[in-house]
Amino acid sequence: MANKTASMKYQPKPHQGKARKEQLVAELSEKVQKSQAFVFVNYQGLTHLQLEAIKKTSKKLDADFVAVKNTLMLRALSEYNLSDEDKKNFEQPTATLFIYGDIVEPLKNLAKTAKELDLPKIKFGIIEKNPITAEQVLKLATLPPLPQLRAQLLGMMMSPIQGLHRALSWNMQTLVMTLNAIAQKKA
């Protein structure tokens, strides 16, 4: 019996926490790949209900608000080669707003919440793989929504064409009226 026990080596069970962390990093990496932008905030001081409210409104705006350990988030962001200064922002509790669709609406919601509660504190963001400062994030939050920006751009593009059309049609109308006046004088 002693030989049988000696031949059986101790096989520790895989650590449940490690598997869970690997799963979380994989989920975060998927969110990073899917996102057009993400913003990092210090959520320290927010109550659980306030955090849940931010998560709920973010979901409606095609975004996710996630609070995980900083080390796990940094692993998920490994492809971004963050600067040392950006990595220092992960020393305090950090939540991430992953934005999948229109960037402006979730940022407006986050800025509104930050203004009302004086929390969360925006640290920095990444939009289309380019880091931006907290001030730039707040500036983006003041922009009109994407459909309105498109309409404004289209209006600006149409304006010269409409002006040319009016100018050409006015000249044509003037010519027709002049020819009619000459025809009436001769008649």
BAFI-3210 file (N, C-alpha, C; in Angstrom, 3 decimals, decimal comma, padded with zeros to 6 digits):
// residues 187
n [1|2|3|4|5|6|7|8|9|10|11|12|13|14|15|16|17|18|19|20|21|22|23|24|25|26|27|28|29|30|31|32|33|34|35|36|37|38|39|40|41|42|43|44|45|46|47|48|49|50|51|52|53|54|55|56|57|58|59|60|61|62|63|64|65|66|67|68|69|70|71|72|73|74|75|76|77|78|79|80|81|82|83|84|85|86|87|88|89|90|91|92|93|94|95|96|97|98|99|100|101|102|103|104|105|106|107|108|109|110|111|112|113|114|115|116|117|118|119|120|121|122|123|124|125|126|127|128|129|130|131|132|133|134|135|136|137|138|139|140|141|142|143|144|145|146|147|148|149|150|151|152|153|154|155|156|157|158|159|160|161|162|163|164|165|166|167|168|169|170|171|172|173|174|175|176|177|178|179|180|181|182|183|184|185|186|187]
n.u [000,829|002,000|003,772|002,006|000,909|003,169|003,819|001,843|001,663|001,408|-001,128|-001,966|-005,067|-006,202|-005,957|-008,795|-009,171|-007,230|-008,075|-010,481|-009,552|-008,139|-010,270|-011,680|-009,796|-009,788|-012,452|-012,367|-010,423|-011,815|-013,827|-012,209|-011,272|-013,671|-014,474|-014,828|-013,872|-012,556|-012,863|-011,192|-011,843|-011,747|-013,484|-013,770|-015,500|-018,039|-021,270|-022,616|-025,149|-025,020|-022,980|-024,219|-026,325|-024,921|-023,878|-026,250|-027,390|-025,341|-025,420|-027,772|-026,870|-025,224|-022,787|-020,387|-019,872|-017,335|-015,872|-012,934|-010,055|-007,052|-004,712|-005,700|-007,056|-004,926|-003,548|-005,386|-005,182|-002,738|-001,830|-001,813|000,406|000,797|001,917|004,278|003,291|000,544|000,087|000,501|-001,883|-003,396|-003,047|-004,847|-008,269|-009,880|-012,293|-013,705|-015,116|-016,412|-016,956|-019,054|-020,608|-021,857|-019,749|-020,118|-022,589|-022,448|-020,265|-021,309|-023,236|-021,573|-020,099|-022,174|-023,028|-020,654|-020,572|-022,899|-022,555|-019,997|-018,280|-017,658|-014,078|-012,557|-009,852|-008,247|-008,527|-008,971|-009,240|-009,963|-007,460|-005,799|-004,428|-006,120|-006,514|-008,086|-009,331|-009,744|-011,539|-013,768|-014,244|-015,001|-017,403|-019,049|-019,761|-022,230|-024,562|-023,679|-025,467|-026,490|-024,152|-023,443|-025,592|-025,160|-022,700|-023,442|-025,238|-023,469|-021,951|-023,832|-024,561|-022,878|-023,535|-026,286|-026,291|-024,998|-026,871|-029,069|-027,963|-027,487|-030,094|-031,338|-030,062|-030,990|-033,746|-033,753|-032,809|-034,896|-037,035|-036,106|-036,015|-038,728|-039,713|-038,536|-039,746|-042,423|-042,281|-041,680|-043,935]
n.v [-001,186|001,187|001,580|002,080|004,556|006,099|006,061|007,543|010,772|014,006|015,922|019,021|020,784|022,830|026,298|027,997|030,770|031,746|030,731|032,082|034,711|034,609|034,157|036,567|038,407|037,574|038,201|040,980|041,641|041,021|042,959|045,210|044,846|045,080|047,677|051,117|053,188|053,939|055,001|055,869|055,961|057,192|055,644|055,735|056,386|056,426|055,080|051,735|051,662|053,958|053,241|051,064|052,414|053,968|051,899|050,814|052,936|053,249|050,847|051,234|053,075|051,804|050,947|049,835|049,852|049,069|047,816|046,602|044,832|046,684|045,444|043,382|044,795|046,139|043,975|043,216|045,383|045,140|045,218|047,877|049,303|051,228|054,348|055,067|057,081|056,926|054,401|054,943|056,041|053,931|053,337|053,975|053,032|051,966|052,315|051,319|052,726|051,264|051,960|051,260|052,087|055,122|057,626|060,011|060,231|058,325|059,558|062,073|061,325|060,278|062,599|064,207|062,776|062,922|065,644|066,109|064,476|064,979|062,978|060,132|060,612|061,577|060,032|059,428|058,714|056,474|056,711|055,228|053,898|055,977|057,792|060,091|063,084|063,839|066,326|066,506|064,436|065,477|067,638|066,377|065,390|067,549|067,821|067,725|064,978|062,196|061,815|064,422|065,906|064,857|065,790|068,552|068,750|067,861|069,894|072,058|071,265|071,297|073,955|075,750|074,710|075,093|077,888|078,493|077,416|079,124|081,559|081,045|080,455|082,893|084,623|083,483|083,923|086,733|087,196|086,033|087,686|090,132|089,622|089,174|091,729|093,203|091,967|092,709|095,495|095,699|094,686]
n.w [000,000|000,699|-001,387|-003,460|-002,755|-002,788|-005,453|-006,581|-007,548|-006,112|-007,315|-007,774|-007,796|-010,516|-009,994|-009,084|-009,079|-010,832|-013,294|-013,546|-013,692|-016,106|-017,815|-017,462|-018,495|-021,150|-021,857|-021,489|-023,395|-025,694|-025,589|-025,867|-028,480|-029,880|-029,399|-030,365|-029,016|-025,745|-022,367|-019,424|-016,009|-012,616|-010,274|-007,579|-004,635|-005,630|-005,085|-004,904|-006,102|-007,729|-009,484|-010,758|-011,998|-013,862|-015,421|-016,450|-017,975|-019,794|-021,238|-022,710|-024,504|-026,279|-025,101|-022,633|-019,160|-017,120|-014,207|-013,149|-011,828|-012,018|-013,031|-014,585|-016,579|-017,760|-018,854|-020,817|-022,441|-023,643|-026,305|-026,964|-026,156|-023,990|-022,666|-020,012|-018,425|-018,938|-017,867|-015,196|-014,494|-013,786|-011,146|-009,168|-008,280|-011,203|-013,688|-016,810|-019,675|-022,314|-025,649|-028,257|-030,459|-031,574|-030,492|-029,105|-027,588|-025,327|-024,041|-023,443|-021,571|-019,556|-018,896|-017,980|-015,711|-014,224|-013,777|-012,275|-009,961|-009,229|-009,577|-011,613|-011,812|-014,718|-016,306|-018,687|-022,227|-025,038|-028,400|-031,358|-031,249|-030,466|-027,850|-025,674|-023,731|-020,525|-020,717|-023,475|-023,785|-022,436|-024,085|-026,453|-025,561|-025,708|-028,303|-030,971|-031,571|-033,766|-036,085|-036,323|-036,778|-039,267|-040,792|-040,603|-041,942|-044,482|-045,133|-045,240|-047,402|-049,421|-049,604|-051,285|-053,785|-053,925|-053,837|-056,260|-057,999|-057,487|-058,360|-061,081|-061,954|-061,407|-063,209|-065,566|-065,312|-065,349|-067,947|-069,441|-068,653|-069,628|-072,390|-072,841|-072,250|-074,303|-076,476|-076,048|-076,391|-079,077|-080,168]
ca.u [000,000|002,902|004,285|000,940|000,802|004,397|003,818|000,868|002,193|000,418|-001,595|-002,847|-006,144|-005,942|-006,469|-010,035|-009,013|-006,433|-008,940|-011,449|-008,836|-007,881|-011,554|-011,948|-008,888|-010,282|-013,656|-011,936|-009,743|-012,880|-014,438|-011,227|-011,283|-014,977|-014,717|-014,266|-013,205|-012,785|-012,489|-010,843|-012,267|-011,584|-014,844|-013,706|-016,442|-019,387|-021,953|-022,969|-026,318|-024,584|-022,267|-025,214|-027,057|-024,041|-023,840|-027,544|-027,543|-024,326|-025,934|-028,760|-026,155|-024,298|-021,498|-020,292|-019,093|-016,801|-014,876|-012,165|-008,715|-006,200|-003,767|-006,428|-007,315|-003,649|-003,277|-006,279|-004,725|-001,318|-001,501|-001,813|001,696|000,545|003,103|004,412|002,387|-000,806|000,040|000,393|-003,302|-004,019|-002,659|-006,058|-009,354|-010,190|-013,366|-013,561|-016,308|-016,182|-017,951|-019,101|-021,247|-021,632|-018,853|-020,508|-023,678|-021,965|-019,408|-022,208|-023,823|-020,519|-019,799|-023,331|-022,935|-019,495|-020,909|-023,926|-022,068|-018,589|-017,624|-016,288|-013,042|-012,043|-008,394|-007,870|-009,279|-008,340|-010,203|-009,356|-006,080|-005,033|-004,739|-006,561|-006,526|-009,405|-009,905|-010,211|-012,741|-014,865|-014,508|-015,777|-018,750|-019,863|-020,141|-023,568|-024,537|-023,182|-026,408|-026,581|-022,911|-023,545|-026,547|-024,490|-021,701|-024,166|-025,751|-022,352|-021,543|-024,905|-024,714|-022,344|-024,272|-027,574|-025,999|-024,743|-028,161|-029,845|-027,332|-027,734|-031,521|-031,654|-029,623|-031,922|-035,008|-033,522|-032,733|-036,254|-037,845|-035,605|-036,473|-040,183|-039,918|-038,180|-040,797|-043,640|-042,025|-041,723|-045,291]
ca.v [000,000|002,320|001,788|002,652|005,969|006,759|006,211|008,578|012,100|015,004|016,723|020,086|021,198|024,165|027,364|028,550|032,205|031,981|030,465|033,186|035,897|034,408|034,352|038,011|039,061|037,238|039,009|042,375|041,753|041,028|044,293|046,140|044,666|045,514|049,083|052,205|054,079|053,665|056,074|055,340|056,887|056,787|055,538|055,717|057,306|056,153|053,979|050,622|052,068|054,910|052,451|050,300|053,371|054,293|050,706|050,664|053,951|052,978|049,758|051,803|053,913|050,918|051,030|049,057|050,454|047,903|048,063|045,396|045,113|047,387|044,529|042,646|045,721|046,374|042,791|043,267|046,500|044,919|045,574|049,331|049,874|052,465|055,009|054,938|058,073|056,360|053,273|055,498|056,312|052,701|053,094|054,097|052,240|052,420|051,678|051,609|052,870|050,761|052,560|050,445|052,795|056,558|057,957|061,237|060,061|057,796|060,551|063,086|060,731|060,210|063,973|064,666|062,107|063,481|067,009|066,038|063,820|065,322|061,678|059,679|061,499|061,059|059,983|059,616|057,838|056,021|056,719|054,646|053,569|057,178|058,275|061,480|063,530|064,018|067,560|066,185|063,609|066,389|068,447|065,514|065,234|068,725|067,770|067,185|063,564|061,896|062,138|065,879|066,334|064,494|066,711|069,845|068,632|067,800|071,243|072,901|070,850|071,659|075,403|076,368|074,219|075,806|079,281|078,505|077,179|080,372|082,579|080,702|080,580|084,322|085,162|082,979|084,646|088,106|087,136|085,774|088,892|091,153|089,251|089,415|093,179|093,639|091,445|093,515|096,812|095,574|094,339]
ca.w [000,000|000,768|-002,739|-004,272|-002,398|-003,196|-006,913|-006,958|-007,266|-005,723|-008,444|-007,270|-008,694|-011,061|-009,140|-009,630|-009,263|-012,034|-014,453|-013,609|-014,160|-017,535|-018,496|-017,433|-019,441|-022,491|-022,075|-021,638|-024,690|-026,704|-025,528|-026,421|-029,932|-030,393|-029,087|-031,166|-028,053|-024,334|-021,453|-018,112|-014,956|-011,231|-009,757|-006,120|-004,011|-006,123|-004,408|-005,774|-006,896|-008,751|-010,489|-011,513|-012,838|-014,996|-016,283|-017,103|-019,020|-020,820|-022,072|-023,629|-025,480|-026,987|-024,414|-021,390|-018,077|-016,432|-013,163|-012,840|-011,312|-012,982|-013,667|-015,620|-017,677|-018,448|-019,686|-021,975|-023,282|-023,938|-027,697|-027,144|-025,759|-023,253|-022,110|-018,554|-017,827|-018,994|-016,934|-013,845|-014,246|-013,298|-009,766|-008,352|-008,860|-012,553|-014,448|-018,228|-020,493|-023,671|-026,535|-029,468|-031,568|-031,566|-029,380|-028,401|-026,620|-024,045|-023,398|-022,873|-020,376|-018,543|-018,473|-017,208|-014,412|-013,513|-013,358|-011,231|-008,743|-009,082|-009,737|-011,551|-012,347|-015,982|-016,322|-020,086|-023,106|-026,278|-029,500|-032,552|-030,881|-030,137|-026,501|-025,536|-022,341|-019,905|-021,277|-024,817|-023,612|-022,102|-025,280|-027,352|-024,987|-026,044|-029,718|-031,235|-031,954|-035,106|-037,166|-036,458|-037,421|-040,684|-041,422|-040,715|-042,999|-045,749|-045,378|-045,656|-048,747|-050,355|-049,646|-052,502|-054,956|-053,935|-054,192|-057,704|-058,650|-057,397|-059,209|-062,485|-062,263|-061,396|-064,494|-066,593|-065,149|-065,797|-069,404|-069,956|-068,431|-070,555|-073,740|-072,860|-072,301|-075,667|-077,372|-075,852|-076,966|-080,523|-080,574]
c.u [000,867|003,471|003,257|000,817|002,036|004,415|002,824|001,433|001,063|000,105|-002,496|-003,907|-005,806|-006,632|-007,680|-009,892|-008,249|-007,263|-009,941|-010,788|-008,539|-009,144|-011,904|-011,071|-009,348|-011,530|-013,302|-011,242|-010,755|-013,564|-013,508|-011,236|-012,550|-015,168|-014,090|-013,466|-013,438|-012,202|-012,270|-011,167|-011,938|-012,989|-014,906|-014,635|-017,864|-019,993|-022,256|-024,154|-025,931|-023,821|-023,237|-026,024|-026,216|-023,981|-025,114|-027,721|-026,517|-024,794|-026,905|-028,094|-025,092|-022,882|-021,559|-019,428|-018,649|-015,746|-014,219|-010,810|-007,861|-005,254|-004,447|-006,696|-006,028|-003,254|-004,131|-005,849|-003,281|-000,932|-001,376|-000,504|001,524|001,846|003,120|003,477|000,944|-000,951|-000,065|-001,055|-004,027|-003,608|-003,849|-007,155|-009,798|-011,320|-013,198|-014,931|-015,935|-017,304|-017,907|-019,660|-020,847|-020,847|-019,420|-021,559|-023,223|-021,061|-020,233|-022,809|-022,802|-020,198|-020,932|-023,304|-021,798|-019,799|-021,902|-023,360|-020,650|-017,742|-018,260|-015,345|-012,469|-010,514|-007,859|-008,699|-008,438|-009,442|-009,471|-007,846|-005,195|-005,404|-005,149|-006,640|-007,959|-010,093|-010,460|-011,466|-013,939|-015,228|-015,339|-017,223|-019,643|-020,299|-021,583|-023,461|-024,141|-024,190|-026,532|-025,317|-022,925|-024,472|-025,913|-023,455|-022,369|-024,711|-024,654|-021,883|-022,569|-025,001|-024,111|-023,107|-025,613|-027,380|-025,750|-026,044|-029,015|-029,283|-027,608|-029,206|-031,944|-031,242|-030,543|-033,246|-034,873|-033,478|-034,118|-037,124|-037,411|-036,082|-037,979|-040,489|-039,612|-039,252|-042,070|-043,470|-042,166|-043,142|-046,207]
c.v [001,241|002,634|002,475|004,149|006,721|006,988|007,270|009,941|013,033|015,876|017,830|020,443|022,574|025,207|028,016|030,045|032,530|031,772|031,601|034,456|035,794|034,630|035,845|038,760|038,789|038,063|040,479|042,592|041,793|042,392|045,338|046,054|045,239|047,032|050,023|053,132|053,545|054,784|055,453|056,393|056,308|056,809|055,554|056,783|057,118|054,990|052,883|050,996|053,041|054,194|051,673|051,210|053,753|053,119|050,573|051,687|053,746|051,890|050,288|052,594|053,127|051,055|050,140|049,817|049,314|048,333|046,729|045,810|045,726|046,451|043,751|043,535|045,981|045,181|042,818|044,359|046,321|045,330|047,080|050,006|051,236|053,040|054,807|055,907|057,565|055,199|053,755|055,798|055,087|052,377|053,194|053,246|052,828|051,606|052,123|051,695|052,443|051,292|051,822|051,198|054,251|056,932|059,061|060,995|059,425|058,783|061,657|062,586|060,680|061,607|064,533|064,076|062,697|064,889|066,996|065,533|064,242|064,046|060,992|060,710|060,862|061,146|060,275|058,663|057,396|055,973|056,293|054,495|054,784|057,657|059,747|061,813|063,640|065,261|067,301|065,322|064,515|067,282|067,652|065,361|066,417|068,737|067,306|065,708|063,383|062,201|063,659|066,437|066,029|065,445|068,091|069,824|068,616|069,175|072,181|072,543|071,279|073,169|076,042|075,953|074,940|077,266|079,422|078,322|078,441|081,441|082,297|080,870|082,050|084,962|084,719|083,721|086,080|088,155|086,944|087,020|090,012|090,860|089,468|090,921|093,702|093,195|092,276|094,911|096,784|095,301|095,495]
c.w [000,000|-000,604|-003,623|-003,990|-002,858|-004,702|-007,383|-006,573|-006,901|-006,928|-007,907|-008,305|-009,262|-010,198|-009,800|-009,926|-010,538|-013,288|-014,637|-014,143|-015,653|-018,350|-018,563|-018,427|-020,874|-022,829|-022,292|-022,980|-025,828|-026,749|-026,141|-027,949|-030,571|-030,307|-030,103|-030,264|-026,663|-023,509|-020,083|-017,060|-013,583|-010,618|-008,230|-005,547|-004,500|-005,346|-005,416|-006,667|-008,004|-009,868|-011,368|-012,446|-014,062|-015,965|-017,096|-018,234|-020,132|-021,770|-023,122|-024,757|-026,245|-026,428|-023,172|-020,401|-017,185|-015,416|-012,820|-012,282|-012,418|-013,725|-014,793|-016,825|-018,461|-019,317|-020,946|-022,960|-023,758|-025,353|-027,916|-026,768|-025,086|-022,705|-020,600|-017,844|-017,825|-018,009|-015,490|-013,486|-013,696|-011,870|-008,820|-008,989|-010,209|-013,140|-015,899|-018,881|-021,904|-024,551|-027,870|-030,667|-031,588|-030,320|-028,501|-027,313|-025,298|-023,296|-022,769|-021,570|-019,240|-018,002|-017,616|-015,795|-013,588|-013,013|-012,197|-009,901|-008,356|-009,066|-010,932|-012,176|-013,621|-015,966|-017,729|-020,926|-024,281|-027,323|-030,755|-032,376|-030,613|-028,747|-026,520|-024,046|-021,825|-020,474|-022,679|-024,763|-023,340|-023,289|-026,287|-026,873|-025,326|-027,508|-029,875|-031,636|-033,424|-036,211|-037,400|-037,122|-038,915|-041,421|-041,595|-041,838|-044,366|-046,113|-045,850|-047,061|-049,793|-050,559|-050,900|-053,764|-055,058|-054,309|-055,682|-058,473|-058,641|-058,326|-060,681|-062,837|-062,263|-062,713|-065,618|-066,512|-065,646|-067,321|-070,002|-069,798|-069,378|-071,966|-073,887|-072,967|-073,671|-076,636|-077,250|-076,440|-078,472|-080,993|-080,452]
res [m|a|n|k|t|a|s|m|k|y|q|p|k|p|h|q|g|k|a|r|k|e|q|l|v|a|e|l|s|e|k|v|q|k|s|q|a|f|v|f|v|n|y|q|g|l|t|h|l|q|l|e|a|i|k|k|t|s|k|k|l|d|a|d|f|v|a|v|k|n|t|l|m|l|r|a|l|s|e|y|n|l|s|d|e|d|k|k|n|f|e|q|p|t|a|t|l|f|i|y|g|d|i|v|e|p|l|k|n|l|a|k|t|a|k|e|l|d|l|p|k|i|k|f|g|i|i|e|k|n|p|i|t|a|e|q|v|l|k|l|a|t|l|p|p|l|p|q|l|r|a|q|l|l|g|m|m|m|s|p|i|q|g|l|h|r|a|l|s|w|n|m|q|t|l|v|m|t|l|n|a|i|a|q|k|k|a]
***
